[in-house]
Amino acid sequence: MEFVSTRGNSPSASLREALFLGMAPDGGLFMPRFYPALDAISLREPQGQEWDELAGAVLAGFLGDSLGTETVTNLAHRALNFPVPMVQLSERVHVLELFHGPTLAFKDVGARFLASLLTHYRNPSGPPVTVLTATSGDTGGAVAHALHGLDGVRAVVLFPDGRVTPRQERQFSTLGGNVVSVAVQGDFDDCQRLAKEAFRVEATNTTDTNGILTSANSINVARFLPQTTYFFYAWLRLQVFFKTRTNVLFSVPSGNFGNLAAGLLAKASGLPDTSFLAATNVNDVVPEYLQTGVFSPRPSVTTMSTAMDVGNPSNLDRIVHLYGRDFGRLRQDLVGQRVTDEETSSCIGRIHRETGYVPDPHTAVGLVALEKHLELHPDHVGVVLATAHPAKFANVVEPVIGEEIPLPAALIRCLESERQVIPIEPRLEALQEILGD
């Protein structure tokens, strides 16, 4: 499998080259040159309904030519060794819980597979690898934990100071060792800009495919591709549950839009009978784009669903590339929905009262958006991707539901550890001083 830039001005790359480059030299994001023709129904056998086995079968469709099917399935089995349960909230509303990994967020799926692939490819006697990651919340913890303690690998996590929850921050700022936490005095878009600028500079300085600097954000195709797997998994679970062919509307809480782009790639690779809903908070540049055809990035606004406070999402490039810049065709598969903080808070309280279920703020955004759009799709069943454990957002959730959320053991350990953070201004020169250490 070869990978091409969404901007079309860079040479194609192998999987190893794409992994270590992170971004394409022209500033675009890597995508598979061709999409596998996966038969969603046949994936059920012989793999059955085991999550890690099905994920391995899907990833083998993308990466089998590069790594061999056995290697891909082994990597998936080791990286994705946690459950992905489906919860039914009503006759037509289901929640796919993607937060049962080590850091209680869906980012564990991609981060752990990327770390396994990095270990597989890295030459132990080669130059050390720095993995630079910008986070609006959960990516930092997932990447830091996945890479913590790996020989020859340093993780540098950029986060907007004061704009992630204290519990999210603790998951990466207390590890130390080969994990460096950098508090950027700005917003997530500043963090993302700094990372992209660093990659562009690196691309002009080296052609070493071992790489010196790479990314573990969803801009890295090795973290992005594993996210396609749970769309197949959810679809197959619903076919078994309903015992008949079922149309599925996926409501995807979206910030940087990697998750949604992965779902659309799954559809392009054979996932049938699906449509998609881009659920955002008031940072609604993509829903606006889907309505007007004009993309107008702007500074993000702080909301209670902080991980989605993104005003210039990188992965829209992938979505546009997937559809060959055919806006009309894209709108056939994708709609957008803006959700306010008031609607989010109201949803958390109502769902808890009616069902006993406690969604985190991002999942609540997805639920509000789904409920609005299921009325327009009476023949569809809806799935919301639950992106994080509600305990990570206790400051938002607990006042709404009127009770405490029990702390998972993984969070307790982080809260008891010492915070280790380097503050910087949002300037490339300040970041380069850290990367050069």
C-alpha positions in Angstrom: 0.0 0.0 0.0 1.3 3.5 -0.9 0.1 6.7 0.7 -0.4 10.0 -1.1 -0.8 13.6 0.2 -4.2 15.2 0.3 -2.6 18.2 -1.5 -1.1 16.1 -4.3 2.3 17.8 -4.4 4.5 15.2 -2.7 5.8 11.9 -3.8 3.9 8.8 -2.6 5.2 7.2 0.5 5.4 3.7 1.9 3.7 2.9 5.3 7.0 3.2 7.1 7.8 6.6 5.4 4.3 7.9 6.2 4.6 6.8 9.8 7.8 8.6 10.4 7.1 11.7 8.4 3.7 12.3 10.1 2.7 14.9 7.5 3.5 14.9 3.8 6.3 17.4 2.8 3.7 19.6 1.0 1.8 20.1 4.2 -1.0 17.7 3.3 -2.1 14.6 5.2 -1.3 11.0 4.0 -4.2 8.9 2.7 -4.1 5.4 1.1 -3.7 5.6 -2.6 -6.4 2.9 -3.0 -9.1 1.9 -0.7 -9.6 -1.9 0.0 -12.9 -3.5 -1.1 -13.9 -5.0 2.3 -17.0 -7.2 2.5 -18.5 -6.1 5.8 -20.7 -9.2 6.1 -17.8 -11.6 5.5 -15.8 -9.9 8.3 -18.0 -11.6 10.8 -16.6 -15.0 9.8 -14.2 -16.6 10.9 -13.4 -13.7 13.2 -16.8 -13.7 14.9 -17.6 -10.7 17.0 -14.4 -10.3 18.9 -13.3 -6.6 18.7 -9.6 -7.0 18.3 -9.9 -9.8 15.8 -12.3 -7.9 13.6 -10.1 -4.8 13.9 -7.2 -6.8 12.7 -9.1 -8.1 9.7 -10.1 -4.5 8.7 -6.6 -3.2 9.2 -5.2 -6.1 7.1 -7.2 -4.8 4.2 -5.3 -1.5 4.4 -1.9 -2.7 5.7 -1.6 -6.4 4.8 0.4 -5.7 1.6 2.9 -3.6 3.7 3.3 -5.7 6.8 1.7 -9.1 6.0 -1.7 -10.1 7.4 -0.3 -12.1 10.3 1.8 -9.1 11.5 -1.1 -6.7 11.2 -3.5 -9.0 13.2 -0.8 -9.5 15.9 -0.3 -5.8 16.2 -4.0 -5.2 16.5 -4.4 -8.0 19.1 -1.7 -6.5 21.3 -2.7 -2.9 21.0 -6.5 -3.2 21.2 -6.8 -5.5 24.2 -9.8 -3.8 25.8 -13.5 -4.0 25.3 -15.7 -1.8 23.1 -19.3 -2.3 24.5 -22.5 -1.1 22.8 -25.2 0.4 25.1 -28.8 0.7 24.0 -30.5 3.9 25.3 -33.7 3.5 23.4 -35.2 1.6 20.5 -33.2 3.6 17.9 -30.3 5.1 19.9 -27.2 3.2 20.7 -23.9 4.3 22.2 -20.6 2.7 21.3 -18.3 3.1 24.3 -14.7 3.7 23.0 -13.3 4.7 26.4 -12.4 1.4 28.0 -8.7 1.7 27.2 -5.9 2.7 29.6 -6.6 6.5 29.4 -10.4 6.2 29.3 -10.7 7.8 25.8 -11.2 6.7 22.2 -7.8 8.0 21.4 -6.3 4.8 23.0 -7.3 2.9 19.8 -5.2 4.8 17.4 -2.4 5.8 19.8 -1.7 2.2 21.0 -1.7 0.8 17.4 0.7 3.6 16.3 3.0 2.8 19.2 3.0 -0.9 18.3 3.8 0.0 14.7 6.5 2.5 15.7 8.2 -0.3 17.8 7.9 -2.7 14.9 9.6 -0.4 12.4 12.1 1.6 14.5 15.7 0.6 14.1 17.1 0.1 17.7 20.5 1.3 16.6 19.1 4.2 14.6 18.6 7.8 15.6 16.1 8.6 18.4 12.5 9.5 17.4 10.6 12.4 18.8 6.8 12.1 18.5 5.3 15.6 18.6 1.6 15.7 19.5 -0.9 18.6 19.9 -3.9 17.8 22.2 -7.2 19.5 23.0 -7.7 16.9 25.8 -7.6 13.2 25.4 -5.0 12.7 22.6 -2.2 13.8 25.0 -2.9 11.2 27.6 -3.4 8.4 25.1 -0.2 9.1 23.2 1.8 9.7 26.3 0.8 6.4 27.9 1.2 4.5 24.7 4.8 5.8 24.2 5.9 6.0 27.9 9.0 4.0 28.5 9.8 3.1 24.9 13.5 3.1 24.3 14.7 5.6 21.7 11.4 7.4 21.6 10.5 10.8 23.2 6.9 12.1 23.3 6.4 15.9 23.3 2.8 16.8 24.1 1.6 20.4 23.3 -1.6 21.5 25.1 -3.4 24.8 25.5 -2.7 25.9 29.0 -5.9 26.0 31.1 -8.1 24.7 28.3 -8.1 21.0 29.0 -9.6 19.6 32.2 -7.2 19.1 35.1 -7.9 15.4 35.0 -7.1 15.2 31.3 -3.9 17.1 31.8 -2.8 14.9 34.7 -2.8 11.9 32.4 0.1 13.2 30.4 1.7 15.8 32.7 2.6 13.4 35.5 4.5 10.7 33.6 7.9 12.3 33.2 10.7 10.2 31.8 10.5 10.2 28.0 7.2 12.2 28.1 7.6 16.1 27.9 4.5 18.1 28.5 4.4 21.6 27.0 1.8 24.2 28.1 1.2 26.6 25.2 -0.1 30.0 26.1 -2.9 29.9 23.5 -5.6 27.7 22.2 -5.6 24.3 20.5 -5.3 25.8 17.1 -2.0 27.4 18.2 -0.8 24.0 19.4 -1.7 22.5 16.0 -0.1 25.3 14.1 3.1 24.9 16.0 3.2 21.2 15.4 2.6 21.7 11.6 5.3 24.4 11.4 7.8 22.1 13.1 7.0 19.3 10.7 7.4 21.6 7.7 10.8 22.7 8.9 11.8 19.1 9.5 10.7 18.1 6.0 13.1 20.6 4.5 16.0 19.4 6.7 15.9 15.6 6.3 14.9 12.8 4.0 15.8 10.1 6.5 12.8 7.6 6.5 13.7 6.6 10.1 12.6 10.1 10.9 13.7 12.4 13.7 10.3 14.1 14.2 6.9 12.6 13.6 3.4 13.0 14.9 0.9 10.9 16.9 -2.0 13.2 16.2 -4.7 11.9 13.8 -2.7 13.7 11.1 -0.5 10.6 11.2 -2.0 7.9 9.0 -0.9 5.2 11.4 -3.1 6.6 14.1 -5.9 7.5 11.8 -6.4 4.2 10.1 -7.2 2.1 13.2 -10.2 4.4 13.8 -11.9 2.9 10.8 -12.3 -0.4 12.6 -14.9 0.4 15.1 -17.3 1.7 12.5 -17.3 -1.8 11.0 -17.6 -3.3 14.5 -20.6 -1.2 15.4 -22.4 -1.9 12.1 -21.9 -5.6 12.4 -23.1 -5.6 16.1 -26.3 -3.9 15.0 -26.9 -6.4 12.1 -26.7 -9.2 14.7 -28.8 -7.3 17.2 -31.7 -6.6 14.8 -31.3 -9.8 12.8 -31.9 -7.9 9.6 -30.0 -5.5 7.3 -30.1 -2.1 9.1 -29.3 1.4 7.9 -27.1 3.1 10.4 -26.6 6.8 11.1 -23.3 7.5 12.9 -23.3 10.6 15.1 -19.6 11.5 15.6 -18.7 14.2 18.2 -16.1 16.1 16.2 -13.3 18.5 16.9 -10.3 17.9 14.6 -12.5 15.5 12.5 -10.2 12.5 12.4 -12.9 10.2 13.8 -15.4 11.3 11.2 -12.9 11.1 8.4 -12.1 7.5 9.5 -15.8 6.7 9.3 -16.1 8.1 5.8 -13.0 6.1 4.8 -14.7 3.0 6.2 -17.7 3.7 4.0 -15.4 4.2 1.0 -13.8 0.8 1.8 -17.0 -1.2 1.9 -19.1 -0.3 4.9 -22.6 -0.4 3.6 -25.9 1.3 4.5 -24.4 4.1 6.5 -24.6 7.9 6.7 -22.8 10.3 9.0 -23.5 13.3 11.2 -20.8 15.7 12.2 -21.8 16.8 15.7 -20.0 19.9 16.9 -20.4 22.4 19.7 -20.5 26.1 18.8 -17.2 25.7 17.0 -19.2 24.8 13.9 -17.0 25.6 11.0 -17.7 22.2 9.3 -21.5 22.2 9.8 -21.3 25.7 8.3 -19.2 24.5 5.4 -21.7 21.7 4.7 -24.5 24.2 4.5 -22.8 26.9 2.5 -19.9 25.2 0.7 -17.5 27.8 2.1 -14.9 26.9 4.7 -14.2 29.8 7.1 -11.8 28.8 9.9 -11.7 31.1 12.9 -10.4 31.2 16.5 -12.0 28.6 18.6 -14.5 29.3 21.4 -14.2 27.7 24.8 -17.1 25.3 25.7 -17.9 22.6 28.2 -17.0 20.0 25.5 -13.4 21.3 25.5 -11.8 18.5 23.3 -14.0 19.8 20.4 -12.9 23.4 20.7 -11.2 23.5 17.3 -11.6 26.3 14.8 -9.5 25.0 12.0 -9.8 21.2 11.9 -6.9 19.4 10.0 -8.8 16.3 8.9 -11.3 18.2 6.8 -8.5 17.9 4.2 -9.0 14.1 4.3 -12.7 14.3 4.0 -12.6 16.6 1.0 -9.9 14.3 -0.6 -12.0 11.2 0.0 -14.8 12.7 -2.1 -12.6 14.1 -4.8 -13.6 17.6 -3.8 -17.2 16.8 -5.0 -19.2 18.8 -2.5 -22.5 17.5 -3.8 -21.5 13.8 -3.3 -20.1 14.6 0.2 -23.4 16.1 1.3 -25.2 12.9 0.3 -23.3 11.0 3.1 -22.7 13.8 5.6 -24.7 16.4 7.4 -23.7 18.7 10.3 -25.3 19.8 13.5 -24.3 22.6 15.9 -25.0 22.0 19.6 -24.9 24.6 22.4 -23.6 24.2 25.9 -27.2 24.6 27.2 -28.3 21.7 25.0 -25.4 19.6 26.1 -26.0 20.2 29.8 -29.7 19.5 29.4 -29.0 16.2 27.6 -26.7 15.0 30.3 -29.3 15.6 33.0 -32.2 14.2 30.9 -30.4 11.0 29.8 -29.3 10.3 33.4 -32.8 10.8 34.7 -34.5 8.7 32.1 -32.0 5.9 31.7 -29.4 6.1 34.5 -26.7 6.5 31.8 -24.1 9.2 32.3 -22.7 10.6 29.1 -19.6 12.9 29.1 -20.1 16.3 27.4 -18.8 15.2 24.0 -21.0 12.2 23.9 -23.9 14.4 24.9 -23.2 16.6 21.9 -23.5 13.5 19.7 -26.7 12.5 21.4 -28.4 15.9 20.9 -27.4 15.9 17.3 -28.6 12.4 16.7 -32.0 12.9 18.3 -32.6 15.9 16.0 -31.6 14.0 12.8 -33.3 10.6 13.5 -36.6 12.4 13.0 -35.5 12.9 9.4 -34.4 9.3 9.0 -37.2 7.1 10.3 -35.6 4.0 8.7 -32.3 4.4 10.4 -30.8 3.3 13.7 -28.4 5.8 15.4 -25.0 5.2 16.9 -23.2 7.8 18.9 -19.5 7.3 19.4 -18.9 7.8 23.2 -15.4 9.3 23.2 -14.5 9.6 26.9 -15.3 8.4 30.4 -17.5 11.0 32.2 -15.2 11.0 35.2 -12.7 13.0 33.1 -15.3 15.8 33.0 -16.6 15.6 36.5 -16.5 19.4 36.8 -19.2 19.6 34.1 -21.1 16.4 34.7 -21.5 16.1 38.5 -23.3 19.4 39.0 -25.8 18.4 36.3 -26.6 14.9 37.6 -26.3 15.9 41.3 -24.0 13.1 42.3 -20.3 12.1 42.2 -18.9 9.9 39.5 -16.7 7.1 40.9 -13.1 7.7 39.9 -11.5 4.9 37.9 -8.2 3.6 39.3 -6.2 5.0 36.3 -7.3 8.5 37.1 -6.6 8.2 40.8 -3.0 7.3 40.1 -2.6 10.4 37.9 -4.1 12.7 40.4 -1.7 11.6 43.1 1.4 12.2 41.0 3.5 15.3 40.5 2.8 17.7 37.6 5.7 18.3 35.3 5.1 21.0 32.7 7.2 23.4 30.5 5.3 26.7 29.6 6.0 28.4 26.3 4.6 31.2 24.2 3.0 30.0 20.9 6.1 30.6 18.8 8.0 28.1 16.7 11.3 29.2 18.1 10.2 28.4 21.7 9.1 24.9 20.6 12.3 24.3 18.7 14.3 25.0 21.8 12.5 22.0 23.5 12.8 19.8 20.4 16.5 20.5 20.2 17.2 19.4 23.8 
